[in-house]
């Protein structure tokens, strides 16, 4: 097993679990109820997370709660850009929670270290954007998309 993870500007040691502090810059977040939808509030929350020991900051602009609406790249970018511009200057790895290739590209160009994709790089162009970078990657799986993922999800064999 690897003892470290190269993620953008950082080499993260894996001798212990790492804590990813979540900064949802969304008005409809299922985890914080939209408390950090404003950039100033999101930055204050991010600073608190770092002070409390978060190893990584994860910035997201689109809610993935079941039934949530999809955003355009422009809408997502407008939410996360001000937070990302500031946090990439801090001495902490910054992850961007997005499945949109254009948001990935712009975030990486701005200095993001990790891409956290709830669609596991399945959108056309996403794999190419990440492969061309030195970013770390977090991948998730879901059946369908947030609008449909809770409509009778079923797995026959998760290990086979």
The 8 nearest C-alpha neighbors of each residue, nearest first, counted from 0:
[[1, 2, 3, 13, 14, 4, 12, 15],
 [2, 0, 3, 4, 13, 12, 14, 5],
 [3, 1, 13, 12, 14, 0, 4, 11],
 [2, 4, 12, 13, 11, 1, 10, 5],
 [5, 3, 11, 10, 6, 12, 13, 2],
 [6, 4, 10, 9, 11, 135, 7, 3],
 [7, 5, 135, 134, 9, 112, 113, 10],
 [6, 8, 112, 134, 133, 9, 135, 5],
 [9, 7, 6, 112, 10, 92, 5, 133],
 [10, 8, 6, 7, 11, 5, 92, 112],
 [9, 11, 5, 4, 6, 3, 12, 8],
 [10, 12, 4, 3, 9, 5, 13, 6],
 [11, 13, 3, 14, 2, 10, 4, 15],
 [12, 14, 3, 2, 15, 11, 16, 4],
 [13, 15, 12, 2, 16, 3, 17, 11],
 [16, 14, 13, 17, 12, 18, 2, 11],
 [17, 15, 13, 18, 14, 12, 54, 19],
 [18, 16, 54, 15, 19, 13, 55, 53],
 [17, 19, 53, 54, 20, 55, 16, 52],
 [18, 20, 55, 56, 53, 54, 21, 57],
 [19, 21, 56, 53, 48, 57, 55, 18],
 [20, 22, 57, 56, 23, 19, 58, 59],
 [23, 21, 58, 57, 24, 45, 41, 59],
 [22, 24, 59, 25, 58, 60, 21, 35],
 [25, 23, 36, 60, 35, 59, 78, 22],
 [24, 26, 36, 23, 27, 60, 33, 28],
 [25, 27, 33, 36, 28, 24, 32, 34],
 [28, 26, 33, 25, 32, 62, 29, 67],
 [29, 27, 32, 33, 62, 30, 25, 31],
 [28, 30, 64, 32, 31, 27, 62, 33],
 [31, 29, 28, 32, 33, 23, 64, 27],
 [32, 30, 33, 28, 34, 29, 23, 35],
 [31, 33, 28, 34, 29, 27, 30, 26],
 [32, 34, 26, 28, 27, 36, 25, 35],
 [33, 35, 32, 31, 36, 26, 40, 37],
 [36, 34, 41, 40, 37, 24, 33, 23],
 [37, 35, 24, 25, 26, 33, 34, 38],
 [36, 38, 40, 35, 39, 41, 24, 34],
 [39, 37, 41, 40, 82, 42, 81, 36],
 [40, 38, 42, 41, 37, 43, 82, 35],
 [39, 41, 43, 35, 37, 42, 38, 44],
 [40, 42, 35, 38, 44, 43, 39, 37],
 [43, 41, 45, 39, 44, 40, 38, 82],
 [42, 44, 40, 46, 41, 45, 39, 47],
 [43, 45, 41, 47, 42, 46, 40, 48],
 [46, 44, 42, 48, 47, 43, 41, 22],
 [47, 45, 49, 43, 48, 44, 42, 50],
 [46, 48, 50, 44, 45, 49, 51, 43],
 [47, 49, 45, 51, 46, 53, 50, 20],
 [50, 48, 53, 52, 46, 51, 47, 45],
 [51, 49, 47, 48, 52, 46, 53, 45],
 [52, 50, 48, 49, 47, 53, 46, 20],
 [51, 53, 49, 50, 54, 48, 18, 20],
 [54, 52, 49, 18, 20, 48, 55, 19],
 [53, 55, 18, 17, 19, 52, 91, 56],
 [56, 54, 19, 92, 53, 93, 20, 91],
 [57, 55, 20, 93, 19, 94, 21, 92],
 [56, 58, 94, 21, 95, 22, 93, 20],
 [59, 57, 95, 22, 96, 23, 94, 56],
 [60, 58, 96, 23, 24, 61, 95, 22],
 [59, 61, 24, 75, 25, 79, 78, 23],
 [62, 60, 59, 25, 75, 63, 70, 69],
 [61, 63, 28, 64, 27, 67, 25, 60],
 [64, 62, 145, 67, 65, 61, 28, 29],
 [63, 65, 67, 62, 29, 145, 66, 28],
 [66, 64, 145, 146, 67, 63, 149, 148],
 [67, 65, 146, 145, 64, 68, 147, 63],
 [66, 68, 64, 65, 146, 145, 63, 62],
 [69, 67, 66, 70, 146, 62, 145, 61],
 [70, 68, 67, 71, 61, 62, 146, 145],
 [71, 69, 74, 75, 72, 68, 61, 73],
 [70, 72, 74, 73, 75, 69, 76, 99],
 [71, 73, 75, 74, 76, 102, 70, 99],
 [74, 72, 76, 71, 75, 77, 70, 102],
 [75, 73, 77, 71, 76, 72, 70, 78],
 [74, 76, 72, 60, 78, 73, 77, 70],
 [75, 77, 73, 79, 78, 74, 80, 72],
 [78, 76, 74, 75, 80, 79, 73, 81],
 [79, 77, 76, 75, 60, 80, 24, 74],
 [78, 80, 76, 82, 60, 81, 77, 83],
 [79, 81, 83, 82, 76, 77, 84, 78],
 [82, 80, 84, 83, 79, 38, 85, 78],
 [83, 81, 79, 80, 85, 84, 38, 42],
 [82, 84, 80, 86, 85, 81, 79, 87],
 [85, 83, 81, 82, 80, 86, 87, 109],
 [84, 86, 83, 82, 87, 88, 81, 89],
 [85, 87, 83, 88, 89, 84, 82, 93],
 [86, 88, 89, 85, 110, 84, 83, 93],
 [89, 87, 86, 85, 90, 84, 91, 110],
 [90, 88, 86, 87, 91, 85, 92, 93],
 [89, 91, 88, 92, 87, 86, 93, 9],
 [90, 92, 89, 55, 93, 54, 56, 87],
 [93, 91, 55, 112, 56, 9, 94, 90],
 [94, 92, 56, 111, 112, 55, 57, 113],
 [93, 95, 113, 57, 114, 112, 56, 111],
 [94, 96, 58, 114, 57, 115, 59, 97],
 [95, 97, 115, 59, 58, 116, 114, 57],
 [98, 96, 116, 99, 95, 115, 59, 103],
 [97, 99, 116, 118, 117, 100, 120, 122],
 [98, 100, 102, 97, 101, 103, 72, 125],
 [101, 99, 125, 103, 102, 124, 104, 98],
 [102, 100, 104, 103, 99, 105, 72, 125],
 [101, 103, 105, 99, 100, 104, 106, 72],
 [104, 102, 100, 106, 101, 105, 107, 99],
 [105, 103, 101, 107, 102, 106, 108, 128],
 [104, 106, 108, 102, 107, 103, 109, 101],
 [107, 105, 109, 103, 108, 111, 104, 102],
 [106, 108, 111, 110, 104, 109, 105, 103],
 [109, 107, 105, 106, 110, 104, 111, 103],
 [108, 110, 106, 107, 105, 111, 84, 83],
 [111, 109, 107, 108, 87, 112, 106, 7],
 [110, 112, 107, 93, 106, 113, 94, 109],
 [113, 111, 7, 134, 93, 6, 94, 92],
 [114, 112, 94, 135, 134, 136, 111, 6],
 [113, 115, 136, 95, 94, 116, 137, 96],
 [114, 116, 137, 96, 95, 136, 138, 97],
 [117, 115, 98, 138, 119, 97, 118, 96],
 [116, 118, 139, 119, 138, 140, 98, 115],
 [117, 119, 116, 120, 121, 98, 139, 140],
 [118, 120, 138, 116, 139, 121, 117, 140],
 [121, 119, 125, 126, 118, 122, 116, 98],
 [120, 122, 119, 118, 123, 125, 126, 98],
 [121, 123, 125, 120, 124, 98, 99, 100],
 [124, 122, 125, 121, 126, 100, 120, 127],
 [123, 125, 127, 126, 100, 122, 128, 120],
 [126, 124, 100, 120, 128, 127, 122, 123],
 [127, 125, 120, 129, 128, 124, 130, 121],
 [126, 128, 130, 124, 125, 129, 131, 123],
 [129, 127, 125, 131, 126, 130, 104, 124],
 [128, 130, 132, 126, 131, 127, 125, 134],
 [131, 129, 127, 132, 128, 126, 133, 134],
 [130, 132, 129, 128, 127, 133, 126, 134],
 [133, 131, 129, 134, 130, 128, 107, 7],
 [132, 134, 7, 6, 135, 131, 130, 129],
 [135, 133, 7, 6, 113, 112, 132, 136],
 [134, 136, 6, 113, 112, 7, 5, 114],
 [135, 137, 114, 113, 115, 134, 138, 116],
 [138, 136, 115, 114, 116, 139, 135, 113],
 [139, 137, 119, 116, 115, 117, 136, 140],
 [140, 138, 117, 119, 118, 116, 141, 137],
 [139, 141, 118, 117, 119, 142, 138, 116],
 [142, 140, 143, 148, 139, 144, 118, 117],
 [141, 143, 148, 144, 152, 140, 147, 149],
 [144, 142, 148, 147, 141, 145, 146, 149],
 [143, 145, 148, 146, 147, 142, 141, 118],
 [146, 144, 65, 148, 147, 63, 66, 64],
 [145, 147, 66, 144, 65, 67, 148, 68],
 [148, 146, 144, 150, 145, 149, 143, 66],
 [149, 147, 143, 142, 145, 144, 150, 146],
 [148, 150, 147, 152, 151, 65, 145, 146],
 [151, 149, 147, 148, 152, 146, 143, 142],
 [150, 152, 149, 153, 148, 147, 142, 154],
 [153, 151, 150, 149, 148, 142, 154, 143],
 [154, 152, 151, 155, 142, 150, 156, 149],
 [153, 155, 156, 157, 152, 142, 158, 151],
 [154, 156, 153, 157, 159, 158, 152, 151],
 [157, 155, 158, 159, 154, 153, 152, 142],
 [156, 158, 159, 154, 155, 153, 140, 141],
 [159, 157, 156, 155, 154, 153, 140, 141],
 [158, 156, 157, 155, 154, 153, 140, 142]]
